[in-house]
Amino acid sequence: MQIEVNGEPRDTSAATISDLIAELALDARKVAVERNLEIVPRSLHAQTRLAEGDRIELVQFVGGG
């Protein structure tokens, strides 16, 4: 399926937001997700299904000092 991730087109076989985060090898505890301009709470990542043409924005929190 074709979606857009952070403004870039991407082919994915991920069915849910959780699957996409795993596919991208991101730490789910440190990622905020927006789907089609709506924030998706972390508690709903596993239940939120992706659809053709979805626009996903991922923000990864990075620690540092």
C-alpha angles and dihedrals in degrees: 000000000000119000135156119246118190090339096311125108113243136182111219140172091201113127098192139024089257089055090051093050089051092046089054091048093236127151104251090208091062102043131093115199133204120187118194091341095311124107113238113212114232089241089065100045093099093047099043109096122209121231134197110282097017115156110221126188117193123192117190118203114223125198122219145134 
